[in-house]
Amino acid sequence: MDIYWYGQSCFKIKGKTATVVIDPFDPEFTGLKLPKDLEAEVVLVTHNHKDHNFTESVKGNPLVISGPGEYEKAGVTVEGIKTYHDKTSGSERGINTVYHLIIDGINIVHVGDLGHKLTEEQSSLIDQTDVLMVPVGGTYTINAEGASEVVSELEPSIVIPMHYALSDGKVELAGVEPFLKEMGVENIEPVPKLSITKDKLPEETTVALLNKSN
């Protein structure tokens, strides 16, 4: 499996049987770019904001999933879990969906624009986490400290920080550095993609920093 990051919360996960795109963004809103040939069998939208719901950018007539529930297509199983975009049960920014998907036997959890600490019930619904994609930039989501708490709660093999400040991005967020400090990570080199298999997942939680793909 190969995982690519395009900035904000947008990822492409290319598995053996299918490709999944999560939270495609409107380039005009974010200042970031998406590839013109972006194609997938499944598209996940964590919430209905312009930097997360630009589904028309994804070709291939994909199944578009935009809320809680259980779904399956092309060997990919998805469970959406209701959470909130803020600490006040959605009164400020609405509902957010955490997705737990299984592709190539790997459990991937993308928490979207999570704005609060997970409840015990939410954590139990998420269950096993091999790869965690978590926002760290604060302002609209949990910050570095909150993200590290989610990491401790879900105990992933690999954690990928997302939704943080980029030099060419328009959304004002904190950088990734405070999160790396929280996790005790130093001298980490970003990589253009993350290639993983189920049998080679690290035993202890490892932070993977991805370069923004174009």
HELIX and SHEET records of a PDB file:
HELIX    1   1 PRO A   27  THR A   30  1                                   4    
HELIX    2   2 THR A   55  SER A   57  5                                   3    
HELIX    3   3 GLU A  120  ILE A  126  1                                   7    
HELIX    4   4 ALA A  144  LEU A  154  1                                  11    
HELIX    5   5 GLU A  177  GLU A  182  1                                   6    
HELIX    6   6 LYS A  198  LYS A  200  5                                   3    
SHEET    1   A 6 LEU A  63  ILE A  65  0                                        
SHEET    2   A 6 VAL A  42  LEU A  44  1                                        
SHEET    3   A 6 THR A  19  ILE A  22  1                                        
SHEET    4   A 6 CYS A  10  LYS A  14 -1                                        
SHEET    5   A 6 ASP A   2  GLY A   7 -1                                        
SHEET    6   A 6 LEU A 194  SER A 195 -1                                        
SHEET    1   B 7 GLY A  69  LYS A  73  0                                        
SHEET    2   B 7 VAL A  76  TYR A  84 -1                                        
SHEET    3   B 7 ILE A  95  ILE A 103 -1                                        
SHEET    4   B 7 ILE A 106  HIS A 110 -1                                        
SHEET    5   B 7 VAL A 131  PRO A 135  1                                        
SHEET    6   B 7 ILE A 158  MET A 162  1                                        
SHEET    7   B 7 THR A 206  VAL A 207  1                                        
END                                                                             
